[in-house]
Structures are given as structure tokens and as C-alpha cells.
Amino acid sequence: MHDAERTANLLGAAALAVSDVALVGADGVPGVSRSGMAALVVLSDVPGLGVTELGRRVGLTQSAAARMVDSLEEAGLVRRRRGAGRGVPVAVTERGGEAARAVLSARGAPLAELVGVLDEEERASLDVLLGKLLAALYERVGNAELMCRMCDRACCVRGAVCPVGQAERDRRSRASGGGGEVRDAREGGEG
């Protein structure tokens, strides 16, 4: 019988080390916090979010998100677009989009190198296992946008279904009694 406690411990050590390696790239713009970098990644994928929704997606309160957007705006990375109504959409500037792409690239490179030690069959098995773990994590967290705030969404859905987006659709389907397919912004191409 396999020791589940040891597996959990190995997973914890790997998760922390992978997070450390992956987030080194998130420090790519001086003076911008990791939540600010996550906001740039989110806004480059979904432009025009309001401050409150952006905060929800990166795990900040509305007031903390407003301060973060102020800081990003001062740095020339985002701009607020005054519009009709109370909502003020936020969009990345060209410089902010470049920063978001740089963060994703800096995050992806060490992760690609890490999984490069696995052969193709091992990577396919790991994909299945990570999908199961991510679906279970979604059931705990309950917020796909928050979980995937630093995700390369285009990469995730290239020829596959995003396991977090699928977990969210499954939950919505269960909540609505299974009445039809539910589509969401996490899907991308085949998500």
C-alpha cells in the first residue's frame, strides 16, 4: 500500500518549489506587485473589466484593487476609460500588454524546462493527474478566474479543455439541474 501522507508531502514540496520558480518572472516590472502582474495578465485576456471585478479575479478587495490600479496607471501600464454609468473599465496599455506577455513567458520558460525532464508519455500522465487535482482544487476555491490569474489561457486550451473551466461548467450544470451546456469566459477555443 502506498503512503498517501508521503505523496501529499511530496506534492506540497513540489508545489512550493514550482510556485517559487514560476513566480520569479512575475517580478519582471520594477515597482509592480505580483497581484499587479496578475492584473496585467487578466486584463490582457479580458480587457475592460471594472476595478471590483478585476480585484475579485486577482484576490483583492475593491479598495486594494483600486490602489493597485492607481499604481499601474501611474506606471503607464493600464488606463481607465471613463464611460457611461458608474463602471469604469480598465484596459492595459501597449506597455502593460508587453509586460503581461513578458510575465507569461518568464513564468512558462522554467516550467517548460521542468516538465522537459519527463518523456511524452509521462507528460500525458501528468496532464491527466494535474487535471484531476485542479478540478478538486476548484471545488475548494470555487473561483476559476482567481485560480487561473497567472495562466497562459491560450496555451491551456490549445487542443484541449481547461480542467478548471470544465470544473466550473460542471458545478454550474449541477447547480442548474444539468440543464444544457454552460459556456464561460475560461473556455477559449476548446476550453
Backbone as CSV, one residue per row, in Angstrom:
resi,resn,N_x,N_y,N_z,CA_x,CA_y,CA_z,C_x,C_y,C_z
1,MET,0.846,-1.179,0.000,0.000,0.000,0.000,0.891,1.243,0.000
2,HIS,0.518,2.205,-0.818,1.308,3.430,-0.951,0.977,4.402,0.184
3,ASP,1.979,5.100,0.663,1.831,6.037,1.765,1.280,7.379,1.247
4,ALA,-0.009,7.630,1.459,-0.659,8.853,0.977,-0.084,10.095,1.655
5,GLU,0.329,9.951,2.900,0.900,11.100,3.609,2.206,11.541,2.945
6,ARG,3.011,10.561,2.526,4.265,10.890,1.839,3.978,11.564,0.498
7,THR,3.002,11.035,-0.234,2.639,11.636,-1.521,2.179,13.077,-1.321
8,ALA,1.369,13.299,-0.294,0.899,14.656,0.000,2.075,15.565,0.345
9,ASN,3.022,15.058,1.098,4.202,15.848,1.466,5.037,16.176,0.233
10,LEU,5.248,15.182,-0.640,5.990,15.425,-1.879,5.274,16.463,-2.741
11,LEU,3.951,16.362,-2.815,3.173,17.331,-3.585,3.349,18.729,-3.005
12,GLY,3.307,18.843,-1.692,3.483,20.150,-1.047,4.847,20.749,-1.340
13,ALA,5.876,19.940,-1.245,7.233,20.425,-1.528,7.349,20.840,-2.996
14,ALA,6.810,20.007,-3.885,6.872,20.325,-5.317,6.065,21.579,-5.625
15,ALA,4.868,21.701,-5.043,4.018,22.865,-5.306,4.708,24.160,-4.895
16,LEU,5.324,24.155,-3.748,6.005,25.355,-3.265,7.201,25.694,-4.156
17,ALA,7.986,24.675,-4.497,9.152,24.920,-5.346,8.739,25.372,-6.749
18,VAL,7.709,24.759,-7.299,7.228,25.157,-8.624,6.707,26.587,-8.576
19,SER,5.988,26.927,-7.519,5.485,28.291,-7.371,6.631,29.289,-7.314
20,ASP,7.647,28.965,-6.547,8.815,29.850,-6.455,9.462,30.044,-7.823
21,VAL,9.654,28.960,-8.558,10.286,29.026,-9.874,9.406,29.807,-10.851
22,ALA,8.119,29.537,-10.832,7.205,30.164,-11.789,7.023,31.654,-11.527
23,LEU,7.014,32.041,-10.267,6.722,33.435,-9.932,7.926,34.355,-10.000
24,VAL,9.105,33.807,-10.218,10.278,34.664,-10.380,10.021,35.649,-11.523
25,GLY,9.415,35.196,-12.595,9.102,36.062,-13.735,8.052,37.106,-13.431
26,ALA,7.253,36.870,-12.409,6.212,37.840,-12.053,6.799,39.087,-11.422
27,ASP,8.064,39.046,-11.125,8.735,40.219,-10.556,9.423,41.032,-11.642
28,GLY,8.988,40.847,-12.885,9.673,41.426,-14.030,9.575,42.927,-14.204
29,VAL,8.586,43.598,-13.616,8.445,45.041,-13.770,8.696,45.683,-12.411
30,PRO,9.782,46.423,-12.286,10.093,47.046,-11.000,8.926,47.896,-10.479
31,GLY,8.648,47.747,-9.201,7.599,48.539,-8.575,6.196,47.999,-8.770
32,VAL,6.058,46.863,-9.468,4.738,46.274,-9.676,4.647,44.984,-8.872
33,SER,3.621,44.900,-8.045,3.427,43.734,-7.187,3.026,42.515,-8.020
34,ARG,3.072,41.363,-7.389,2.620,40.149,-8.081,1.141,40.231,-8.416
35,SER,0.341,40.821,-7.540,-1.077,40.975,-7.872,-1.233,41.954,-9.030
36,GLY,-0.364,42.948,-9.112,-0.382,43.867,-10.253,-0.028,43.157,-11.541
37,MET,0.962,42.268,-11.478,1.323,41.499,-12.667,0.177,40.578,-13.065
38,ALA,-0.473,39.953,-12.072,-1.626,39.101,-12.362,-2.732,39.932,-13.011
39,ALA,-2.924,41.145,-12.530,-3.947,42.024,-13.113,-3.632,42.327,-14.571
40,LEU,-2.367,42.547,-14.892,-1.983,42.799,-16.285,-2.270,41.575,-17.155
41,VAL,-1.977,40.391,-16.628,-2.259,39.157,-17.378,-3.763,39.011,-17.601
42,VAL,-4.545,39.226,-16.548,-6.004,39.112,-16.658,-6.550,40.129,-17.651
43,LEU,-6.124,41.388,-17.512,-6.643,42.440,-18.393,-6.193,42.266,-19.842
44,SER,-5.038,41.650,-20.057,-4.619,41.432,-21.441,-5.492,40.375,-22.099
45,ASP,-6.101,39.506,-21.288,-7.008,38.482,-21.814,-8.457,38.962,-21.844
46,VAL,-8.838,39.755,-20.853,-10.217,40.243,-20.736,-10.175,41.747,-20.489
47,PRO,-9.975,42.536,-21.549,-9.902,43.991,-21.355,-11.249,44.578,-20.959
48,GLY,-11.171,45.677,-20.228,-12.392,46.412,-19.912,-13.092,45.990,-18.639
49,LEU,-12.439,45.207,-17.801,-13.047,44.854,-16.519,-13.074,46.074,-15.617
50,GLY,-14.073,46.136,-14.758,-14.107,47.170,-13.743,-13.157,46.821,-12.613
51,VAL,-12.855,47.777,-11.773,-11.899,47.589,-10.683,-12.372,46.496,-9.727
52,THR,-13.640,46.483,-9.373,-14.155,45.491,-8.431,-14.010,44.082,-8.992
53,GLU,-14.400,43.879,-10.243,-14.285,42.556,-10.861,-12.821,42.162,-11.028
54,LEU,-11.981,43.090,-11.401,-10.556,42.804,-11.521,-10.006,42.359,-10.174
55,GLY,-10.376,43.058,-9.121,-9.942,42.679,-7.778,-10.386,41.278,-7.411
56,ARG,-11.625,40.940,-7.741,-12.136,39.595,-7.460,-11.291,38.550,-8.176
57,ARG,-10.907,38.852,-9.402,-10.157,37.881,-10.205,-8.705,37.714,-9.760
58,VAL,-8.164,38.697,-9.074,-6.774,38.568,-8.595,-6.694,38.420,-7.077
59,GLY,-7.845,38.338,-6.414,-7.863,38.071,-4.985,-7.665,39.278,-4.095
60,LEU,-8.139,40.444,-4.545,-8.020,41.667,-3.752,-9.395,42.244,-3.445
61,THR,-9.481,42.955,-2.335,-10.709,43.697,-2.033,-10.839,44.843,-3.035
62,GLN,-12.001,45.446,-3.073,-12.225,46.553,-4.007,-11.273,47.702,-3.719
63,SER,-11.080,48.024,-2.445,-10.207,49.153,-2.121,-8.746,48.841,-2.465
64,ALA,-8.296,47.620,-2.196,-6.924,47.238,-2.552,-6.756,47.208,-4.069
65,ALA,-7.785,46.741,-4.774,-7.729,46.718,-6.242,-7.666,48.134,-6.801
66,ALA,-8.408,49.053,-6.196,-8.379,50.442,-6.659,-6.987,51.044,-6.485
67,ARG,-6.360,50.759,-5.351,-4.993,51.248,-5.131,-4.022,50.619,-6.126
68,MET,-4.201,49.328,-6.408,-3.332,48.650,-7.362,-3.502,49.262,-8.756
69,VAL,-4.748,49.501,-9.169,-4.998,50.098,-10.482,-4.410,51.505,-10.538
70,ASP,-4.533,52.275,-9.455,-3.903,53.600,-9.408,-2.410,53.487,-9.675
71,SER,-1.764,52.525,-9.014,-0.327,52.321,-9.165,0.027,51.893,-10.593
72,LEU,-0.749,50.990,-11.151,-0.498,50.537,-12.524,-0.734,51.665,-13.527
73,GLU,-1.716,52.502,-13.245,-1.996,53.636,-14.127,-0.857,54.654,-14.063
74,GLU,-0.363,54.926,-12.861,0.771,55.850,-12.696,2.015,55.342,-13.431
75,ALA,2.167,54.025,-13.496,3.315,53.413,-14.182,3.105,53.321,-15.698
76,GLY,1.916,53.750,-16.166,1.640,53.709,-17.600,1.318,52.323,-18.144
77,LEU,0.908,51.406,-17.250,0.638,50.032,-17.662,-0.840,49.771,-17.942
78,VAL,-1.725,50.566,-17.354,-3.165,50.467,-17.611,-3.738,51.874,-17.728
79,ARG,-4.948,51.919,-18.241,-5.674,53.187,-18.266,-7.143,52.899,-17.968
80,ARG,-7.735,53.825,-17.269,-9.171,53.757,-17.009,-9.871,54.487,-18.147
81,ARG,-10.941,53.915,-18.616,-11.732,54.564,-19.667,-13.048,55.024,-19.056
82,ARG,-13.189,56.301,-18.963,-14.439,56.834,-18.425,-15.549,56.533,-19.416
83,GLY,-16.620,55.968,-18.908,-17.730,55.616,-19.784,-19.041,56.015,-19.164
84,ALA,-20.077,55.586,-19.798,-21.419,55.846,-19.282,-21.649,54.981,-18.046
85,GLY,-22.398,55.479,-17.113,-22.715,54.708,-15.918,-21.617,54.800,-14.878
86,ARG,-21.777,53.974,-13.854,-20.856,54.014,-12.720,-19.576,53.238,-12.965
87,GLY,-19.647,52.205,-13.785,-18.477,51.377,-14.012,-17.400,52.105,-14.799
88,VAL,-16.170,51.870,-14.421,-15.036,52.455,-15.133,-14.150,51.297,-15.596
89,PRO,-14.239,50.965,-16.885,-13.429,49.852,-17.379,-11.937,50.177,-17.371
90,VAL,-11.152,49.146,-17.133,-9.694,49.270,-17.081,-9.127,48.426,-18.219
91,ALA,-8.158,48.972,-18.926,-7.515,48.246,-20.023,-6.007,48.417,-19.932
92,VAL,-5.277,47.416,-20.415,-3.826,47.530,-20.445,-3.420,48.467,-21.577
93,THR,-2.352,49.175,-21.356,-1.748,49.978,-22.411,-0.849,49.050,-23.227
94,GLU,-0.251,49.585,-24.263,0.680,48.771,-25.054,1.817,48.272,-24.157
95,ARG,2.318,49.153,-23.319,3.404,48.781,-22.394,2.930,47.726,-21.390
96,GLY,1.700,47.853,-20.921,1.144,46.861,-19.997,0.965,45.506,-20.657
97,GLY,0.550,45.504,-21.916,0.424,44.249,-22.654,1.766,43.578,-22.858
98,GLU,2.780,44.381,-23.151,4.141,43.832,-23.287,4.609,43.227,-21.966
99,ALA,4.309,43.903,-20.867,4.697,43.394,-19.544,3.977,42.083,-19.244
100,ALA,2.691,41.999,-19.583,1.930,40.766,-19.345,2.515,39.611,-20.158
101,ARG,2.835,39.861,-21.420,3.427,38.809,-22.262,4.791,38.385,-21.707
102,ALA,5.563,39.344,-21.231,6.875,39.025,-20.659,6.725,38.169,-19.406
103,VAL,5.732,38.478,-18.578,5.499,37.697,-17.360,5.119,36.264,-17.719
104,LEU,4.201,36.115,-18.682,3.795,34.766,-19.074,4.967,33.983,-19.650
105,SER,5.783,34.648,-20.425,6.950,33.984,-20.998,7.952,33.603,-19.907
106,ALA,8.200,34.517,-18.989,9.142,34.246,-17.904,8.610,33.166,-16.971
107,ARG,7.306,33.085,-16.806,6.680,32.042,-15.988,6.736,30.706,-16.719
108,GLY,6.473,30.725,-18.007,6.381,29.490,-18.775,7.708,28.812,-19.041
109,ALA,8.749,29.590,-19.252,10.049,29.008,-19.616,10.591,28.036,-18.559
110,PRO,10.660,28.423,-17.282,11.185,27.465,-16.312,10.255,26.267,-16.099
111,LEU,8.956,26.465,-16.278,8.028,25.349,-16.127,8.191,24.362,-17.278
112,ALA,8.362,24.889,-18.503,8.599,24.017,-19.659,9.896,23.242,-19.478
113,GLU,10.909,23.913,-18.955,12.186,23.241,-18.691,11.993,22.124,-17.663
114,LEU,11.214,22.397,-16.633,10.973,21.407,-15.589,10.266,20.170,-16.145
115,VAL,9.179,20.361,-16.891,8.469,19.189,-17.419,9.251,18.535,-18.554
116,GLY,10.281,19.211,-19.045,11.139,18.641,-20.075,11.917,17.428,-19.595
117,VAL,12.027,17.232,-18.277,12.711,16.038,-17.773,11.832,14.797,-17.929
118,LEU,10.561,14.996,-18.247,9.630,13.882,-18.443,9.544,13.540,-19.923
119,ASP,9.337,12.262,-20.223,9.121,11.906,-21.625,7.657,12.193,-21.984
120,GLU,7.308,12.001,-23.243,5.971,12.356,-23.729,4.868,11.607,-22.982
121,GLU,5.061,10.328,-22.734,4.059,9.526,-22.020,3.896,10.014,-20.577
122,GLU,5.007,10.339,-19.933,4.943,10.852,-18.558,4.239,12.211,-18.514
123,ARG,4.501,13.070,-19.515,3.818,14.372,-19.556,2.322,14.180,-19.758
124,ALA,1.923,13.239,-20.608,0.494,12.973,-20.818,-0.148,12.493,-19.516
125,SER,0.539,11.620,-18.787,0.016,11.149,-17.499,-0.077,12.293,-16.504
126,LEU,0.949,13.137,-16.485,0.936,14.284,-15.579,-0.212,15.240,-15.914
127,ASP,-0.482,15.446,-17.199,-1.615,16.287,-17.601,-2.921,15.770,-16.994
128,VAL,-3.139,14.463,-17.076,-4.354,13.860,-16.523,-4.410,14.062,-15.010
129,LEU,-3.299,13.791,-14.345,-3.257,13.935,-12.886,-3.448,15.385,-12.453
130,LEU,-2.785,16.305,-13.149,-2.946,17.722,-12.801,-4.376,18.176,-13.049
131,GLY,-4.992,17.670,-14.106,-6.395,17.999,-14.367,-7.290,17.584,-13.210
132,LYS,-7.069,16.385,-12.687,-7.861,15.908,-11.545,-7.615,16.774,-10.313
133,LEU,-6.349,17.097,-10.062,-6.023,17.925,-8.904,-6.607,19.327,-9.032
134,LEU,-6.521,19.903,-10.240,-7.077,21.242,-10.445,-8.589,21.250,-10.281
135,ALA,-9.258,20.209,-10.752,-10.714,20.120,-10.574,-11.062,20.038,-9.087
136,ALA,-10.293,19.257,-8.336,-10.528,19.164,-6.891,-10.245,20.498,-6.206
137,LEU,-9.193,21.178,-6.636,-8.893,22.500,-6.078,-9.999,23.496,-6.391
138,TYR,-10.555,23.418,-7.598,-11.661,24.321,-7.942,-12.829,24.114,-6.975
139,GLU,-13.111,22.876,-6.608,-14.214,22.615,-5.677,-13.967,23.291,-4.328
140,ARG,-12.714,23.439,-3.949,-12.382,24.129,-2.688,-12.386,25.642,-2.860
141,VAL,-11.749,26.118,-3.927,-11.593,27.560,-4.145,-12.865,28.175,-4.700
142,GLY,-13.469,27.517,-5.683,-14.731,27.976,-6.255,-14.629,29.200,-7.142
143,ASN,-13.432,29.544,-7.594,-13.263,30.740,-8.414,-12.198,30.454,-9.477
144,ALA,-12.660,30.096,-10.671,-11.746,29.754,-11.758,-10.861,30.934,-12.129
145,GLU,-11.419,32.118,-12.129,-10.638,33.302,-12.500,-9.494,33.534,-11.527
146,LEU,-9.754,33.346,-10.253,-8.710,33.521,-9.255,-7.633,32.446,-9.407
147,MET,-8.053,31.212,-9.594,-7.087,30.124,-9.743,-6.189,30.323,-10.959
148,CYS,-6.743,30.857,-12.013,-6.010,30.949,-13.285,-5.530,32.366,-13.587
149,ARG,-5.355,33.175,-12.559,-4.999,34.577,-12.759,-3.642,34.774,-13.429
150,MET,-2.753,33.811,-13.338,-1.447,33.920,-13.989,-1.296,32.851,-15.077
151,CYS,-2.412,32.413,-15.593,-2.427,31.321,-16.561,-2.267,31.839,-17.994
152,ASP,-1.543,31.093,-18.789,-1.470,31.344,-20.225,-2.674,30.640,-20.832
153,ARG,-3.777,31.358,-20.916,-5.053,30.754,-21.295,-5.038,30.158,-22.688
154,ALA,-4.387,30.815,-23.623,-4.335,30.288,-24.989,-3.625,28.940,-25.004
155,CYS,-2.560,28.818,-24.243,-1.806,27.569,-24.165,-2.663,26.468,-23.539
156,CYS,-3.408,26.810,-22.522,-4.191,25.834,-21.766,-5.260,25.166,-22.628
157,VAL,-5.863,25.910,-23.541,-6.976,25.364,-24.324,-6.581,24.960,-25.738
158,ARG,-5.293,25.014,-26.043,-4.823,24.609,-27.367,-4.972,23.098,-27.509
159,GLY,-5.988,22.675,-28.234,-6.207,21.252,-28.464,-6.685,20.489,-27.243
160,ALA,-7.149,21.178,-26.235,-7.578,20.516,-25.000,-8.645,21.357,-24.310
161,VAL,-9.169,20.833,-23.236,-10.152,21.536,-22.419,-9.476,21.955,-21.125
162,CYS,-9.653,23.196,-20.738,-9.106,23.674,-19.467,-9.809,22.919,-18.336
163,PRO,-9.068,22.215,-17.488,-9.711,21.450,-16.426,-10.409,22.329,-15.379
164,VAL,-9.909,23.525,-15.169,-10.553,24.428,-14.212,-11.856,24.966,-14.808
165,GLY,-11.805,25.374,-16.069,-13.024,25.821,-16.742,-14.068,24.716,-16.798
166,GLN,-13.625,23.480,-17.035,-14.553,22.349,-17.068,-15.160,22.102,-15.695
167,ALA,-14.350,22.194,-14.650,-14.866,22.021,-13.289,-15.918,23.083,-12.981
168,GLU,-15.680,24.315,-13.452,-16.653,25.379,-13.232,-17.946,25.095,-13.996
169,ARG,-17.836,24.665,-15.237,-19.036,24.324,-16.016,-19.794,23.167,-15.377
170,ASP,-19.050,22.172,-14.890,-19.696,21.040,-14.229,-20.470,21.490,-12.996
171,ARG,-19.857,22.383,-12.204,-20.542,22.883,-10.996,-21.802,23.652,-11.371
172,ARG,-21.699,24.504,-12.378,-22.880,25.273,-12.821,-23.971,24.352,-13.336
173,SER,-23.569,23.321,-14.057,-24.532,22.370,-14.594,-25.248,21.629,-13.463
174,ARG,-24.503,21.201,-12.447,-25.105,20.538,-11.285,-26.065,21.486,-10.570
175,ALA,-25.658,22.753,-10.422,-26.478,23.739,-9.714,-27.770,24.029,-10.457
176,SER,-27.722,23.950,-11.791,-28.922,24.247,-12.575,-29.698,22.982,-12.910
177,GLY,-29.310,21.868,-12.326,-30.022,20.622,-12.592,-29.573,19.940,-13.867
178,GLY,-28.397,20.323,-14.370,-27.864,19.665,-15.560,-28.519,20.101,-16.844
179,GLY,-29.176,21.234,-16.830,-29.935,21.695,-17.993,-29.092,22.299,-19.087
180,GLY,-28.420,21.520,-19.843,-27.710,22.020,-21.015,-26.283,22.420,-20.722
181,GLU,-25.594,22.736,-21.793,-24.185,23.096,-21.710,-24.044,24.540,-21.262
182,VAL,-23.129,24.776,-20.371,-22.856,26.114,-19.874,-21.495,26.542,-20.416
183,ARG,-21.445,27.674,-21.094,-20.190,28.183,-21.643,-19.724,29.340,-20.758
184,ASP,-18.429,29.515,-20.664,-17.933,30.638,-19.874,-16.675,31.216,-20.500
185,ALA,-16.202,32.291,-19.924,-15.044,33.003,-20.472,-13.755,32.203,-20.347
186,ARG,-13.702,31.169,-19.533,-12.500,30.371,-19.335,-12.254,29.431,-20.509
187,GLU,-13.211,29.275,-21.389,-13.136,28.223,-22.373,-12.134,28.432,-23.468
188,GLY,-12.006,29.645,-23.969,-11.129,29.849,-25.110,-11.603,29.010,-26.278
189,GLY,-10.688,28.488,-27.054,-11.028,27.706,-28.233,-11.832,26.468,-27.928
190,GLU,-11.245,25.533,-27.204,-11.932,24.294,-26.918,-12.114,24.093,-25.422
191,GLY,-11.844,25.168,-24.648,-11.849,25.082,-23.188,-13.052,24.499,-22.669
